[in-house]
Amino acid sequence: MTPGELLASARDLIGRPGAAAAGVWPRTAALLARQALEAAVDAQWAASSETAGLVRATQRSQLICLPCYADPAVARQLAFTYAALSGACHFHPYELAPTAAELSRWITDVETLLAQLAPGTRSP
């Protein structure tokens, strides 16, 4: 699935969680949004022969390297959003699942970041 399709699926899940997804839809939506972000970062690396090898690096390593190849402000926002989504993906018995409003905001942030990472918007 493309990042856009993943985000559309996440929004759909937030908009109408069904009985089959009761209790798991917030984390599932967060996971879909995080996967969209990961796919966009992978595409960022694959766009250049200089950085193509970074696709095989861990996500943490990729996020550390990103400010060198993209706008540092975008890289910071991407790392923050990634961390928020990662936290939302994991079950913690002492924390509530993210709300639909939180998830919608993160998905909007991911959409913005996807546009900012699009080919042609990279820094040298």
The 8 nearest C-alpha neighbors of each residue, nearest first, counted from 0:
[[1, 4, 5, 2, 3, 35, 38, 34],
 [0, 2, 4, 3, 5, 35, 38, 6],
 [3, 1, 35, 5, 4, 38, 6, 0],
 [2, 4, 6, 1, 5, 7, 35, 110],
 [5, 3, 7, 1, 6, 2, 0, 8],
 [4, 6, 2, 8, 3, 7, 31, 35],
 [7, 5, 9, 3, 8, 4, 32, 10],
 [6, 8, 4, 10, 9, 5, 11, 3],
 [9, 7, 11, 5, 6, 10, 12, 4],
 [8, 10, 28, 6, 12, 11, 7, 31],
 [11, 9, 13, 7, 12, 8, 14, 6],
 [12, 10, 8, 14, 9, 13, 7, 15],
 [11, 13, 9, 16, 10, 14, 15, 8],
 [14, 12, 10, 11, 15, 16, 99, 9],
 [15, 13, 11, 12, 10, 16, 99, 9],
 [14, 16, 12, 13, 17, 11, 10, 24],
 [15, 17, 12, 13, 20, 24, 14, 21],
 [18, 16, 20, 19, 15, 21, 12, 24],
 [17, 19, 21, 20, 16, 22, 15, 24],
 [18, 20, 17, 21, 16, 22, 23, 24],
 [21, 19, 24, 17, 18, 23, 16, 22],
 [22, 20, 18, 23, 19, 24, 17, 16],
 [21, 23, 24, 20, 25, 26, 96, 18],
 [22, 24, 20, 21, 26, 25, 27, 28],
 [23, 25, 27, 20, 26, 28, 22, 21],
 [26, 24, 28, 27, 23, 97, 29, 96],
 [27, 25, 88, 29, 28, 24, 23, 87],
 [26, 28, 24, 30, 29, 25, 23, 31],
 [27, 29, 9, 31, 25, 30, 26, 24],
 [30, 28, 26, 32, 27, 84, 31, 88],
 [29, 31, 33, 27, 28, 32, 88, 26],
 [32, 30, 34, 28, 33, 29, 5, 9],
 [33, 31, 35, 29, 34, 30, 6, 106],
 [32, 34, 30, 36, 35, 31, 84, 29],
 [35, 33, 37, 31, 36, 32, 30, 38],
 [36, 34, 2, 32, 38, 33, 37, 5],
 [35, 37, 33, 39, 34, 38, 40, 109],
 [38, 36, 34, 40, 39, 35, 41, 33],
 [39, 37, 41, 35, 36, 40, 34, 42],
 [40, 38, 42, 36, 41, 37, 43, 35],
 [39, 41, 43, 37, 42, 38, 36, 44],
 [42, 40, 38, 44, 43, 39, 54, 45],
 [41, 43, 45, 39, 40, 44, 46, 38],
 [44, 42, 40, 41, 46, 45, 39, 116],
 [45, 43, 50, 51, 41, 42, 46, 54],
 [44, 46, 51, 42, 47, 43, 41, 50],
 [47, 45, 43, 44, 42, 48, 51, 118],
 [48, 46, 49, 45, 50, 51, 44, 43],
 [47, 49, 51, 50, 46, 45, 52, 44],
 [50, 48, 47, 51, 52, 44, 45, 46],
 [49, 51, 44, 52, 47, 48, 53, 45],
 [52, 50, 45, 44, 48, 53, 47, 49],
 [53, 51, 54, 50, 55, 56, 44, 49],
 [52, 54, 56, 55, 51, 50, 44, 61],
 [53, 55, 52, 41, 56, 51, 44, 45],
 [54, 56, 53, 52, 57, 51, 58, 41],
 [57, 55, 53, 54, 60, 61, 58, 52],
 [56, 58, 60, 59, 61, 55, 54, 53],
 [57, 59, 61, 60, 62, 56, 37, 63],
 [58, 60, 62, 57, 61, 63, 56, 64],
 [61, 59, 63, 57, 58, 62, 56, 64],
 [60, 62, 58, 64, 59, 63, 65, 57],
 [61, 63, 65, 59, 64, 60, 58, 78],
 [62, 64, 60, 61, 65, 59, 66, 78],
 [65, 63, 61, 62, 66, 67, 60, 68],
 [64, 66, 62, 67, 68, 63, 74, 69],
 [67, 65, 71, 69, 74, 68, 64, 70],
 [68, 66, 65, 64, 69, 71, 70, 122],
 [67, 69, 65, 66, 122, 123, 121, 70],
 [70, 68, 122, 121, 66, 65, 67, 71],
 [69, 71, 73, 72, 122, 66, 74, 121],
 [72, 70, 66, 74, 73, 69, 75, 67],
 [73, 71, 75, 74, 70, 76, 66, 69],
 [74, 72, 76, 70, 71, 75, 77, 112],
 [73, 75, 71, 77, 66, 72, 76, 65],
 [76, 74, 72, 78, 77, 73, 71, 79],
 [77, 75, 79, 73, 78, 74, 80, 72],
 [76, 78, 74, 80, 75, 79, 81, 73],
 [79, 77, 81, 75, 76, 80, 82, 74],
 [80, 78, 76, 82, 81, 77, 75, 83],
 [79, 81, 83, 77, 82, 78, 76, 84],
 [80, 82, 78, 84, 79, 83, 77, 85],
 [83, 81, 85, 79, 80, 84, 78, 86],
 [84, 82, 80, 86, 85, 81, 79, 87],
 [83, 85, 87, 81, 86, 82, 29, 33],
 [86, 84, 82, 88, 87, 83, 81, 89],
 [85, 87, 83, 84, 88, 89, 82, 90],
 [86, 88, 84, 85, 89, 26, 29, 97],
 [89, 87, 26, 85, 86, 30, 29, 84],
 [90, 88, 87, 86, 91, 85, 26, 96],
 [89, 91, 92, 88, 87, 96, 94, 26],
 [90, 92, 94, 93, 89, 95, 96, 86],
 [93, 91, 94, 90, 95, 96, 89, 87],
 [92, 94, 91, 95, 90, 96, 89, 87],
 [95, 93, 91, 92, 96, 90, 97, 87],
 [94, 96, 97, 93, 91, 92, 98, 90],
 [95, 97, 25, 98, 94, 87, 26, 90],
 [98, 96, 25, 101, 87, 95, 102, 99],
 [99, 97, 101, 100, 102, 96, 25, 95],
 [98, 100, 102, 101, 103, 13, 97, 25],
 [101, 99, 103, 98, 102, 104, 97, 105],
 [102, 100, 104, 98, 103, 99, 97, 105],
 [101, 103, 99, 105, 104, 100, 106, 98],
 [102, 104, 100, 106, 101, 105, 99, 107],
 [103, 105, 107, 101, 102, 106, 108, 100],
 [104, 106, 108, 102, 107, 103, 109, 101],
 [105, 107, 109, 103, 108, 104, 102, 32],
 [106, 108, 110, 104, 105, 109, 103, 111],
 [107, 109, 105, 111, 106, 110, 112, 104],
 [108, 110, 112, 106, 111, 107, 113, 105],
 [111, 109, 107, 113, 108, 112, 106, 114],
 [112, 110, 108, 114, 109, 113, 107, 115],
 [111, 113, 115, 109, 114, 110, 116, 108],
 [114, 112, 110, 116, 115, 111, 109, 117],
 [113, 115, 117, 111, 112, 116, 110, 120],
 [114, 116, 112, 113, 117, 120, 111, 73],
 [117, 115, 113, 114, 112, 120, 118, 121],
 [116, 118, 114, 115, 120, 113, 119, 121],
 [119, 117, 120, 116, 121, 43, 46, 115],
 [118, 120, 121, 117, 116, 122, 115, 46],
 [119, 121, 118, 117, 116, 115, 122, 69],
 [122, 120, 69, 119, 123, 118, 116, 68],
 [121, 123, 69, 70, 68, 120, 67, 119],
 [122, 121, 68, 69, 67, 70, 120, 119]]
